[in-house]
Structure formats: structure tokens, C-alpha cells
Amino acid sequence: MPPLFLFVNKDAASVSLTRSNAAEQTSINSHVQRGRRHRRSATSASRAGNRGRKTPGRERATDTTDPVLPAPDPNLYRSQHIVDQAVVDVPEAPVPSDSIQPTEAGNLHHGVGHHTELPARPSPRNDAAEVTASKNPAPRVRAKSKPPAAKTEKQSSRSPVTEKSIALLNSPHTPTPRDISQVTSSSLDPFGQSVVKLNAHVAKLCRYFCESFHPSVWHAESWASREHSYTYQTSAVEVIQRAMQSEVEMNAMLACMAARIENVDLVPGQGTDRYMGSALMAVRKRFSSAPKHQLLLIVFHLYAADAYRQNYQAAKIHMQAAKALFDSWGGLDYVPDPALKELFIIGDGHMSAVLLEPCSLPCENDPGPYWMVTPPELQLAPQQDLSSIAPSFQELCREGYLPDELVEAIQETAECAWVLLYAPYGAPEASKYAARWLQWRHAAVRYRLLAMDYTGSSLDAIRVGLLMWILTSMVILGLKRLGGLIAPKLRKILLSMNEPRLQWQGLVQAKTWVLTIGAMCSMVGSEEERWFVDQLFEIGFAEHIRRVRETHLELDTSDVLRNFEAHFFYYDAIQRPRLERLARLISGGPSETPSSASQSSPSDASRKSRSPT
């Protein structure tokens, strides 16, 4: 047979693409030896007998050195994950030429460009030289003979796959780490296993899932962690890995990310409709045969994509399918993937808030009161008196203006507001615990607020105003999107109220706070924002601010407005940009141009990282 050994024992499960482990090295050597079998002459037989009488020292020396493929240095090459390279590191920068020694650079060019064959094992005459080399290691340069013209012509007709395979085997070791992009034409999908065509746009959406969407869901933990880590951080890459092997899962994930970028980040042209169509067609074919866990993740992506697009009826249908899968496990609590279970609970809470409807899924993750459930060593501080938080609301609670369930929600929100304010200043472990507690505690408060029914009364407006403050102060998506979607519904509640003067008797300050929340959550420059500001003028709030400024010359409109907000609920780190804009509108100052207003989100996106969830 010709002296060519096309033997590649690397696949997607290989730990490294640039060096072989012990099992792979043994397999390669065995393959080479089987291909080199030949009849031994009498002379070679006698030499074989002589080799059987080697000294123990010589045996140890020859056993530790492979004359064809030297043992790889475990510290020379890093173990790299294929999917990480495919999703995160595209494109890969080439290896600098100055990092390769002249001799090695020549070998690298010769090995890749001309594809010389693997050398045969040396004859026993070189044993003495091998022993000397093993005792006195020194840099060696293996001479490569120029291939004959006939062989060169034969090699030029080989297929690209064959050439890449030979290059992978014959490429010499270099002192710098090698990656898959140096030996394959596609660093996105090196083994051609993805069922979806991988291009730059798909890579961008996959990267968005790992770097933006997934961390934002559990931002509470990363916000409080100095390393920006969170419990389910590694599951993002696992989702991408599985999606590359499933057409329906990949298209569903791409549709979800494209819908979020288009509707939350307001960047058009992401291909949501195309990905959704492909995913829906594929899920119809695979619904009866796909594993339940895979189906549940697909359903979540479709559910979230339709919710981002405000196609709430379709999203509810997806939720019904998810509930059927939950029941097949025995209920939501028995879903084997806790990260996926939390994704559904969080997503259900967000869509229910936009619709102002009770949640479809039970919120069973309520941790309870902070100082009751937190171990003393993880507490930010000993138990505090929270009467100074939202004092005007607390006074209304004491005077009996509000029902018991709304009073309880206000007191729980005050506890959340205290943790929100002091969590960044605690010890690392205490801050991380507090942020995790906060994420699920305010989710439980929102769950209870959405279950309340005060239709046609001022209490309904207070309930929705409190819900909007929690969302915009403690949830990134609430800050960027949900508040702006709820504001028109708050306006409708205020307009449909029966006998408003009677309804707001004794609650005028609470009404003013609700109007300011509506103005600060509305889309900048929208009709809703103008309506809420007009209502503030109508009830005399602008005149009240003017009188306060006349008696306190050192205060401006934003100072007076900030002091008023602090008597209810106010988080300066998040609300300041919109509060300053509202102050300008009330004082008659310049406002933003219509063109910029139409493209703005409900708040300053540059401050979103200061929100804990």
C-alpha cells in the first residue's frame, strides 16, 4: 500500500483538537504499525533477537520517547471547548508569525502547503542515537525530503477534506496554542454537525443569548457578585450545544433572540418571522417524537418570542402546551431542570404584568420575610425599623384607607426597597444572598398584586402604580419595556374610574404619586406621557412645586419632586433620569425632540446595570 496514513481520530467529543491523549496516541501508533507490516529478512530477524537482549536502562530510555510523535507537553496546549469557540470567538485571529521560530515556521508551511506523509519509524540502527538523545535532550529538527513529482501531482488532486485531515495529522507542534480555526474552513461549525446554516447573523444571535439574554434573567445574582457570576451561568452554553443538533430548537432560540432584539432593544431586521416560521414547521413534525425536556425548552423560546412581539394570544397557547408537559412530570415542582422552571415562572410573571392578569403559574419560590429566613451571618444588618421607608404610604396603611392585602403588599415592598438600597454595600456572600432573595421576594409580591381585583376604584390605580414601580426599579426588562407597555393601561384605569373625586378622597397624595409613576414609565414623548403631565397640572401639583421653591430658594423643581417621591417609593439610581425629565416638563423647560423621543426607551439604558434584577 502507498505510504499514506489518513487516520483522524478526532470528533466533537474530543477534549483537544491540537494534541492527543494517551488512548488517541496509542490508536495512532497502532494504525501506523499495521500499515507498515512487511516480511523480515534473516538479518532483520537477528536484529530483532538482539533487541530482545537490551539492558534495563536502555529499555527505560526507549519506552519514554516516541521517535515519530513526541509525547505532548500537557502545559503546552489548552483544552478548548468547540462550542465556546463557535459562539464566542468568531472570527479567530491568526497566529502571529513572529511567535514561530524560523525552522518551525518552515516546517509549518511545508506541512500544510505540501502535505508530506508521516515518516516511518527509524530502523534499529538508530537505537543508539535514540538512547543518547533521551539521556541528553536537545532541540531536534527532522529533515523532510522533497516528494517526487509523481506524488506531488497525485496529492494536488486530493479532496479538500483529505488535505485538511492530513494537515491535521502532519502539522508540527508549535510553541503557541492552536485552535480549530487554523485547520478548518469553518470555526463556527468545525465538524459540520449543525443542522442550521451557521453564518455571522446566527453567531450574533447565539452570542446575544449567552451574553445578554441569559444573564439578564438572573441579573440579581450577577449584580451582587464581584465576578458577575450566577447559579445557572453554564447552562447558557449547554443550550447552544443542544440547539446546534436540533433544527427546531435552534430556530426557536433564534426566533426568541431576534424578537427580543427587535422589540426590546428596538433594532429592526433580525429575521424573527423567518425563524418563527421554520421553528413552527419543525415542531409540528417533531412534537410526538422529541424528548420532553427538549420540547419544554422549545416551547419556552416560542412563548417568549410571541410575548416580546405582543402576540399574547399565541403566547398563551404555548403556555398551555407547557402546562401539559409539566403535568406529564407530575407538576411544575417536578420539572428536572431548575433553570428552565425558573425561566417559565419569570416569563409568566412578566407577561401577566403587561396584561394586568393573574399569573398562569404558581409562584412557589417566595422566600418569606428577609430577617426571618436569612441566617444571621448572611444578613446585611440586624433587623431594621422600616417605618422611614415610604412614610406617606405607611401612614395611609395605619389610618385604614387601604385594605389589608394591599397594606401587606406595601409593607413587603418596603422590605424589598430596604434590601435593594443596602445590598450593594454588604459583604460579598451577604450581598449575593440578598440579591437572590430580592429577585424572588418581589416576584411573589407582584404575583399577589396581580391576583387582587379592585376594578373601578382608586385602589386599582394604586395597585398598578405599585406594580409598575417594582418592575421598573428591580427588573431590567421592566425598566426597558414593561413599564412603557403598562402605562396606557394605567391611564385607562384612571379614565374609567367611577366618581373619581369620591374615590380619591383622603388619597390625593397617593394619586399624585401614581400620576408621576405613569409619566416616568411612559415612552418618552408619547401621548401617555403628555396626558399624565397634564393631569399633574390639573390637580395643582405644578403650582405646589412653585410655592415650595418660593420658600426654599436653594431647591429646584427636581429637588422638590425627589423629596415628594421619597415619601412613597423612589430608587434614585434607576429613576433619576426620568425624574429629571419630568421636572423639566413640569417647570416648562425644554424637552426632547420628537425624533429622539420616538426612538427612546422608557428610561436611560445606560443605567440599567445598576438594577439588581
Number of C-alpha atoms within 10 A of each C-alpha: 5 6 12 13 17 17 14 12 14 17 11 15 9 17 16 20 22 24 22 19 14 10 8 15 17 11 14 17 14 11 14 19 11 9 13 13 8 7 7 10 9 9 9 13 12 12 14 13 11 11 13 10 9 10 10 8 9 15 14 12 16 16 9 11 15 12 14 13 16 11 15 15 8 11 8 15 19 16 17 17 16 22 19 16 19 24 25 18 15 17 14 14 9 10 13 8 9 8 11 15 12 11 10 15 16 11 21 20 13 18 21 19 11 16 23 21 17 18 16 12 14 11 9 14 9 9 15 12 10 20 18 12 16 17 9 8 10 8 6 7 9 10 7 12 7 10 12 8 9 8 10 14 10 9 15 12 9 10 9 12 10 12 20 16 18 22 23 23 22 21 19 18 18 17 12 13 14 21 22 23 20 14 19 18 12 17 23 27 24 19 14 13 11 18 15 18 11 16 11 12 12 19 18 17 22 25 22 20 23 22 14 14 19 17 22 20 18 25 26 29 26 22 25 28 19 11 8 13 18 18 11 13 17 11 14 18 19 13 18 21 18 14 23 20 14 18 19 29 27 27 29 31 28 31 28 28 27 30 30 23 20 17 16 16 15 13 12 12 11 19 15 23 13 13 21 24 13 16 23 15 11 17 20 10 11 13 13 10 9 14 10 16 14 16 21 24 21 24 25 24 26 28 27 28 27 23 24 23 16 16 13 19 11 14 23 17 14 21 21 13 16 21 16 14 19 18 13 13 13 11 12 21 13 13 19 11 11 12 15 17 18 17 18 22 19 19 18 24 24 22 23 19 25 21 14 19 16 20 21 16 17 13 20 11 14 16 17 14 13 19 16 10 11 17 11 13 10 17 21 22 14 8 11 9 8 14 13 12 20 20 16 19 22 19 12 15 18 11 8 10 15 17 10 11 11 18 18 15 20 23 18 18 23 22 21 23 22 14 20 21 13 13 23 20 11 16 15 15 15 23 26 24 21 26 27 23 24 26 25 21 23 25 23 22 20 27 25 17 23 20 11 16 13 11 13 17 19 23 22 19 24 21 21 24 25 22 23 27 24 24 24 28 25 27 26 23 17 25 27 23 24 24 30 27 19 22 26 18 18 24 18 11 18 18 11 12 16 14 11 14 12 11 15 15 11 12 18 13 16 21 21 19 20 24 26 23 27 28 29 28 31 28 25 26 19 15 11 21 24 14 16 23 20 16 16 19 13 11 13 11 16 21 15 12 21 16 10 14 16 11 9 11 8 8 14 16 20 19 16 17 20 18 11 17 20 16 18 20 23 22 19 15 13 22 21 18 16 21 24 17 19 22 20 15 19 21 16 10 10 9 13 13 10 12 9 11 15 13 12 18 21 26 26 15 15 8 15 20 14 15 19 25 30
